[in-house]
Amino acid sequence: MRWSLRVKLAQNQTTFGQLLLATGNKPIVEESAKDQFWGAKVQNGDALMGVNVLGRLLMELREQLRAAPSAFEQVSPPQIPNFLLFGQPVETVRAKTEPGTLITHRFNQQPLQHKVKISGTIGKNDWESLLHLLASSDLSPEGAFLNLELRFSPGAADDPRIKMLAEMARKFGIRFHVL
């Protein structure tokens, strides 16, 4: 299960990684009506009883993601003899980076040098995810510098929406240039 969760994170960095980080330091419990090993059952109306192995593994994964985000760029198969999928040996799983994906695992480890790279086509939900990620990161905005490059199609400089975006950015003291 530990390996499966690492693979899930490598292949779903945007959604799964941000979801894990958004939990902060809160306990993660898989509430189950029938499984006290992987999760916990509700007892006496509000108490949860169980081993909660899945929740513990998710909390462990969350700590690993915070400590070494780049460790999830690839996940090697576990050292299990004859570890097969559909009769074929399982190979190293590499992180997906598709257009519109927020890549949150490329950090420079120097203080105040953390970077979030945005690549591809960014949709409305990606912007909301980015803002949620920044808000839940526990990073101090003091002394922080945000460098965001947006590339639009030719003629975008004449688009009234881009002009409005530039005006709003300037009101907030953000340098905004349309090249």
QUIBELHU-V78362 format. One line per field, one symbol per residue. ss: DSSP state (H for helix, E for strand, C for the rest). phi: phi as a letter, one per 30 degrees, with the letter a starting at -180 (. if undefined). psi: psi as a letter, one per 20 degrees, with the letter a starting at -180 (. if undefined). Layout:
ss: ???
phi: ???
psi: ???
This chain:
ss: CHHHHHHHHHHCHHHHHHHHHHCCCCCCCCECCCCCCCCEEEECCCEEECCCHHHHHHHHHHHHHHHCHHHHCEECCCCCCCCEECCEECCCEECCCCCCCEECCCCCCCCCCCCCEECCCCCHHHHHHHHHHHHCCCCCCCCCCCCCCCCCCCCHHHCHHHHHHHHHHHHCCCCCCCC
phi: .edddddedddbdddddddddddhcddcbcdbdbbcddbbcdbhibdcbldhdddddddddedddddbeddcdabddddcehdbbhicddcdccddbceiddcccccdddehcdbbccbidccedddddddddddcdiddddidbccbccccdeiddcdedddddddddddcicdbbcd
psi: hgghhgggghilhgggghgghiicjqqppopqiioighbqqpqkgippprhlgggghhhggghhgghmhiijhqoqqqmpploqokjqpprppqqpoqpjppojjnqpjqqkjqqpppqapprghhghgggggghjijqpipjqppopppprqqihhiphhgggggggghhjkppppo.
